[in-house]
């Protein structure tokens, strides 16, 4: 992570169903929130494929989160996945 943001390349494993692979489209962003001691961030992941049921998957996932210096994290993801 740099001072301006971050990039991610990830894989989520769904057991016997397969693996879903994705990466950030643009650099994610982190900033202080209006609540003292709380930071927030967001990014968009592009689904790049996978294996098993996800071998030809495409789509996008949005990721929004908050975190504190104490390690408290709340995150939300919303994805739209297509598998031809």
C-alpha positions as CSV (number, residue, x, y, z in Angstrom):
1,X,0.0,0.0,0.0
2,X,1.2,3.5,-0.8
3,X,0.1,6.8,0.7
4,X,-2.5,7.3,-2.1
5,X,-4.1,3.9,-2.2
6,X,-3.6,0.2,-2.9
7,X,-4.0,-2.6,-5.4
8,X,-5.1,-6.2,-4.8
9,X,-5.0,-9.5,-6.6
10,X,-7.1,-12.1,-4.8
11,X,-8.6,-15.6,-5.1
12,X,-11.7,-16.7,-3.1
13,X,-12.1,-20.5,-2.7
14,X,-15.6,-21.9,-2.6
15,X,-14.7,-25.4,-1.6
16,X,-15.7,-28.0,-4.3
17,X,-17.3,-25.3,-6.4
18,X,-14.0,-23.8,-7.4
19,X,-11.9,-20.6,-7.1
20,X,-12.9,-17.1,-8.1
21,X,-10.1,-14.8,-9.1
22,X,-10.2,-11.0,-9.2
23,X,-8.0,-7.8,-9.2
24,X,-8.5,-4.1,-8.6
25,X,-9.6,-2.1,-11.6
26,X,-8.0,1.1,-10.3
27,X,-6.2,1.9,-7.1
28,X,-8.3,1.6,-4.0
29,X,-8.7,4.6,-1.7
30,X,-8.5,5.1,2.0
31,X,-9.5,8.3,3.9
32,X,-10.5,9.5,7.3
33,X,-14.2,9.5,8.0
34,X,-16.2,12.1,9.8
35,X,-16.1,9.9,12.9
36,X,-12.9,10.5,14.9
37,X,-10.6,7.5,14.9
38,X,-12.4,5.8,12.0
39,X,-11.1,5.4,8.4
40,X,-13.0,4.3,5.4
41,X,-12.1,3.0,2.0
42,X,-13.4,1.6,-1.3
43,X,-12.3,-0.1,-4.5
44,X,-13.7,-2.1,-7.4
45,X,-12.5,-5.6,-8.3
46,X,-12.7,-7.0,-11.8
47,X,-13.4,-10.8,-11.9
48,X,-10.7,-12.3,-14.0
49,X,-11.9,-16.0,-14.0
50,X,-11.2,-19.0,-11.9
51,X,-11.7,-22.7,-12.1
52,X,-14.5,-25.2,-11.5
53,X,-17.9,-23.4,-11.7
54,X,-16.0,-20.1,-12.1
55,X,-13.8,-21.1,-15.0
56,X,-15.2,-18.5,-17.4
57,X,-16.6,-16.1,-14.8
58,X,-16.7,-12.3,-15.5
59,X,-18.1,-9.4,-13.6
60,X,-17.4,-6.7,-11.0
61,X,-17.3,-6.6,-7.2
62,X,-17.5,-3.3,-5.2
63,X,-15.8,-3.3,-1.8
64,X,-16.5,-0.6,0.9
65,X,-15.1,-0.8,4.4
66,X,-14.3,1.1,7.6
67,X,-11.5,0.3,10.1
68,X,-10.2,1.7,13.3
69,X,-6.7,1.9,14.9
70,X,-7.9,-0.8,17.3
71,X,-8.5,-3.2,14.5
72,X,-12.3,-3.0,14.2
73,X,-13.3,-3.6,10.6
74,X,-16.7,-3.5,8.9
75,X,-16.7,-4.4,5.2
76,X,-19.4,-4.8,2.5
77,X,-19.1,-6.4,-0.9
78,X,-21.6,-6.5,-3.8
79,X,-20.8,-8.5,-6.8
80,X,-22.5,-9.1,-10.2
81,X,-21.1,-12.4,-11.6
82,X,-21.7,-13.9,-15.0
83,X,-20.7,-17.5,-16.0
84,X,-21.6,-18.4,-19.6
